[in-house]
Amino acid sequence: MAATFAVVDDDLASQRMLADILNTKGDVIAEFSSGHEALRFFESGRRVDVCFIDLLMPDISGIEVVEKVLSMFPETLFVMISQVEAKTLMAKAYTAGIEFFIHKPINRNEILAIAERVLEKQRLKSTLEQIEKSLAEIRALKPVKDYQPNEQVIKKRFQGIFADLGIVGETGSRELQAIVLRFKDHEEELINLPLRSIYQAIAGNEEEIQSIEQRIRRVIKQALENIALRGLEDFYDEYFERYASKYFDYAEVRDRVLELRQKRTSSARINIRKFIIALYMDVLHDI
């Protein structure tokens, strides 16, 4: 059965563009120009697999819609889209229950990649639910211990990602790894805490915090440069498609590709929190 989507955006051009893109991955069965219209749809008992929703709308915010819908249909997956880059709003959106936060302008490759990722998560969840159901009787007889991710698996995931990004062996990479492991069971803190507090969690002393921040910023900039170089050669490069929009702000990667073509120095900014959260999700989720 084809996946079903809904699109909520008061900008009709963005709404239409999103619907056209998502129709290549499944069926867009509902489009709304306001949060209240979307709520009426869900309150009527109808639902979709994935809802792409704007953050700021005239009547009600996307975050409020997400919270209300998830209280009715917790299995619905939400992807939020906005021009806003305020970290506090992004953190609230993730706390409300969204899967991903995408910055406008809309990029086709980014939308398709994220749609596929959330649908894969849904398929995996469905499979796991079936397994859980099949094992219910066995668990009743003999409780199953909570599964702990194998350390070797986690280590290989870190190595694979850092190798793809061209930053294996860098000090900053080791500190990124330390942050992910430090917050392994505290995902919400990682999303909400100020970056300084995150660095402090792995620092030996106060003086070391600034050095950690500098090394992490430097290694993420190097990763962005390496991915941009791949995009310079081929926008459909496997690693460019995998990392450009997920680990970085796609607009910054695209601008850096243009700078490389014109042989100009980098003016790209980096989103450290987005990189860390993407790394956390890839390494620790779905293990």
C-alpha angles and dihedrals in degrees: 000000000000118000116255125225139189126199123206116186131132089210101086094200091055091043092053093045092050092048092050091051095045093048087070089061098042139312124321099209099172137033124184135185096200141036093240092056089053092048092052089054093053094039088057087065098257121127144178135210096240132015122198107202137180117237100221121041130160098248108032133355122255089239091059090049091050093050094049096045094047089053086060101032110020091175092065113105120218131203115188123212126192147143088227116103099182108139093212092058091045090051091050090050092053090045089052089058111265120151099213140005116216124192120222140267091081115242117198096214092049093050093048093047093050093043089054091048095052092044090051089051089052092049091049092048091051091050092049091050090054091050091048090051092050092050096046094100093047091050090052089058098038121015113231116231116239109269115245118202112253111252092222091054091051092048092051091050092053091048093048094050094044090048091051090051093045096239103109113144096016116136090231089056091056090051091050087052091050091052093051092049093044091057096037093126096027106067094150091055090051090054096045109032119095111258091245090060089050091053090045090058091066099030122106092214142353094268091059096058096080092048091051091050091050094048093048092047090049095050093047090050088052090050090050090050092051093049091046089053089055090050090050089061097038132355088204093055109137095236094043091054092045099049111018098083100022100053099026140031100272093219090058092050091048091050091049090052089054090048090052090052090052092041092238128150117262120270093169120136122213131220103217096184093051090052093049094047092048090051091048092051094048095047103039108023122088093012 
